[in-house]
């Protein structure tokens, strides 16, 4: 099958760009012919290059001309299905002009005035969580939930490492909401529990100063951005993963931690889907305020330590790709 992914800036580190790159790579690994239509961000004069089985084709050097040239480029390529990013509705609408089966991917980015039109132009809209699906419904549309997946073989094959009892992972930005966890950790001065904070971001220094002010910096290690394999090893070595971010279309780090056997503590946030992953899970604890985090950590200490949880095998990359293929069929594409 020939799939055209469409994202003006796939090299970005947004949730949607990472999701599109990951899906394109997984489909390529299954033997499908994958082209990512995008603006050219790489050095050199080449109009296309290949990475991990995906051909990145730069049809312009700017977003303005990208939209103008997209429908013609797709018509010339004639893929079986177009898989377009919905963050910029103009891109999805331009893809629609090619008259090819169209799936639009959206991760809950700030909606624009044309987002409704982009949804209605597609045969299928895919989102990462029920939380984002609700946002689509609020705009008069509907969507299919296709969650992110985890690398189960990698999880099973990595040995635990690290000395932390608790973990937090994510982007240390305005949505990290890490202060409540640090305040909770200050209540456990009588314990020697170490905490690893994995991730980078503009607010890292702020949280490091807060840890120092609370006099817990000797028990809280800000370890920066780690490769996935090392994050998995740290998660398998830890006992508890705490999720606090107040804006999360899908809790991928939480999912990895749960699959690695961690007890999951999730602070409910109105603009976060993370709580969906612990719904009905016997090793998940939901809290509704920062004050409840202390009690949740105490409760989590009573659970046995585990390094793998088979409950999350439904989130395997294989299952995720099969769900996408079924949605391509819904769009009218012939999937072989």
N, C-alpha and C positions, 0 to 999 in steps of 0.2 A: 504494500500500500504506500502511496505517496502523500505525505502530509506537509502542508505549508504552515509553519508557525509564523505569526506576525506580531512583532513587538519592536517599536521604533528604537528602543534602547535596551536590548536584552542583557547588556553587561552591567546594568545598574544593580545595586544591592537592595532593591525593594522586595517585598514579599512576593509580589506578582512576577517579577523578573526571575527570581530564584526558582519559583515554581515552574515557570515556562521552560527554563533551561533544564531543570531536572526531568520534567516530563518528556521533553524532546530527546534527551540523552537516553532515557529508558526505552523509548520507542525505537530509537536507532539501534540499541543493543538487541532488540527483538527482531532486527532485520528489516525494519521499515525504512523507506527513503525519506529523510527528514531535511527540510530546508528552512532556515530561519530568515525571513525577510526583515531587514532592519536598516537603520542608518549606518554608515561606515564609520566605526570608531577606531579602527586599527591603523597602524602606520603602514606606509607603503602604498603602491598604486593598485594592488590587487582588488578586484571587485568582489571577490569571494574567497573564503578559506574554510578548511574543515577542522573541527575540534570534536573529539570523542564521538565520531560518526555523524555529527551534525554539520551540514554545510551552512555557513553564515553568509548571506548574500546581501551586500550593501547596495541598495538601489538609489541612494542619494547620500549627500553629506549633511543634510539638515532635515529636521522634522517637517518643515513646511513643504519641501519638495517630496519628501517621503510619502505623505498622504496623496499628493497629486499623482505620483507615479505608481502607486501600489496596485490599483485595479488592473492596469495594463500589464504589470509584471506578473501578477497572478494568472491573468488570462493567457499569457504566453507560456507559463509553466504548467498549467492544467493539472493541479494536484487533485487527489480524490476528495480531500477535505481541507478546509482552511480553519486553523485554530488560532484565533486572534485575541490579543490582550484587550480588555475592556476599559482599562484605566484612562485611555484617551478615546472617547467615543468616535471621534473623527476617523480614527484608524479602522475601527470595526465597520463603520458605515462605508468607508472606501473599499474595504474588503467585500462588502455586500454587492458592490457594483460589478464584481467579477462574475456574478451569477453562479458561484460554486457553493456547495454545502458549507455552512458556516457554524462553527461553535465559538462562542465568546466566553472567555475566562475572566472572572472578576473576583478580587479579594477584599472588597469593601473599602476601596480608596474613596476619598472625598468625591461625592457625586457631582457631575456637571449637568447643565441643562439638557444636554443631548443624550444622557445615559439611558433614559427610557427608550429612545429611538434605537440605540445600539442593542438593547435587550430584545426589542421587538423585531429587529432585523435578523436575528440569529434563529436557527432552528432549535438550538440548545444553548442554554447558559449554564456554566459550571462554576461552582463556588466551593471553598474549602470546609465550610461548617454550616450548621443550622442557623447560627447567629448571622452570618452573611446572607444566607438564603432569606431570612426574615427581612433584611434590608431590601432585597430585590422585590419581595412581595409588597412591601410598603410603597414601592414605585409602580405597582400594578402588573408586575411580571411574575415569573416563577423560575426556579433553577433546580439543578440536580447537585447534590452534595457529593463531591469527590475529595476525600481527605488526602492530606499528604501521607506519604508512606515512610517506612523505616527499613533499614538494611539489616534484616534479621540474621542473615548468615554472618555478617560482620559482628553483630552483638554477641552471637553464640560463640564466636571464635576468639574473642578478646578476653584476656585475663583482667580481673579487677586491679586497680591501683589507687594510690592516694590515701591520705590519712584523714580526710574530712568526713564528718558525720552528716553534714548538711551541704546542699548545693543550691545555687541559683545560677541560671544561665539565660542570656539574652543580650539585647542591645542596651547599653547604659546611656539612655537618652531621656527625653522628657516624659516618656511613657513607662520607664522602668519601675517607678513606684517602690524603690528598694528601701526607703527610709523606715517603713513599718517593720520590716524584717530585722534591720539592724537594731532598732529599739527593742524588739522582742529578744534578740540575742543578748542584749545587755542585762536582761533579767536572769540569765543563766551564768552568772559569774562563778557560781559554785561548781559548775560543770566544766570539763575540759573539751567540750565539743568544738571541733574546728569547722569552719565554713569556707567553702571555695565559691568565689564569685567569678563566673566565666563570662567573658565578653568585653567588648570595647565600646566606647561612645563618648560623646561630648560631656556627659555628666559623671564620668569616672572619678575625676579629682574631687568633685563635690561629695561623692559617697565615701571616698577614702578619708576625706577630712571629717565626715560625720562619724565614721568608725573610730577615728583617733579621738575625737571629742568625747565619745562614749566610752573610751578606754577599752575597746574590744579589738583594736587593730592587731593585737598579738594572736587573736583567734580567728580573724577574718582575712583570708588571702585573696587579693584581686589578681587572678592569674592571667588575665587578658584573653585574647581570642586563640582558641586551641583547635587543631585539626579534629575532624569528626572522630577518628579512631581514639584519640587521647581523651576526648570528651566522654566517649562510651566507657573507656577504662575507668575514668573518675566516677562516672555515674554508677558503675557496677561496684565500685569500692565504697560508695557512700550509702547512707541509710535513708535519707529524706531529701526530696526535691521540693523546693518552695517556689511557687509561681505567684508573682505579684503584679506583673505588668497590667496597665489599665487599658491597653489597646492591643488586642490579639485576635486576628482573623482565624488563626489556627495555632494551637500550642505545640509546635514541632519539638522544641526542646523538652517540654513536659512529656510528650509522647515517647521520646527516646528514653527519658529517665524512668518512666513507668515500665517500658518494655525491659529495661535493665534491672527491674526489681525494686526500684525505689518506692517508698511510701510517698504519695503525692499530696502536698498541701496546696490548695488553690484558693486565693483570695478572690471572691466573686467581684467582678467589675461589670458595669452596664455595657461597656463596649469591648467585651472580651468573650471569646468562645472557649477559653481554656477549661471552664467547668464542665463542658460536655464530655471531656475525656475521662473524668472521674465519676460520672453519673452511673450509679449502680455498681461501682468498683469497690471491692472490700478493702483495698489498700489505698483508698483516696479519702481525703478529708477536706471538706469545703468550709470556708469561713467567710463571714460577711463584714468583718471589720478588722482593723489592725490589732485591736485589743485581743481578738480571739486567736491570733497567731501563736501566742505563748502557750495556751492550752493545747492547741493542735500539735505543737512540737512535742510537748510532754506526752500526749497520747500516742504520737507516732513512735516514740521510743519503746513502746510496749510491743510493737510488731516484730516478728522475726526478720532477720536480714535475708534478703534474696538477691540473686544476680540475674534472674531471667523470669519473665512473666509471660506464659503462653497465651494469656487472655488477649494480648495485643497482636497476635499473628494475623488477625484480619486486616491489619494495616500494612501488610507486606507490600513491597513494590510491585510484586506480581499481581496481587489483587487490585491495586490501584490502577495499573495499566489495563487490566481486563475491564474495569469500570469505564475507563476512557474509551476503549474500543467499542463497548456497547453503546456509548453515547454517540460515537461516530456513526454507528449504524442507524441510530435514531435520526441523525441528520440526513440520512440517505446515502451515505458513503458505502461502497462495497469493501468490506474488510476481509482480507485473506489471511 
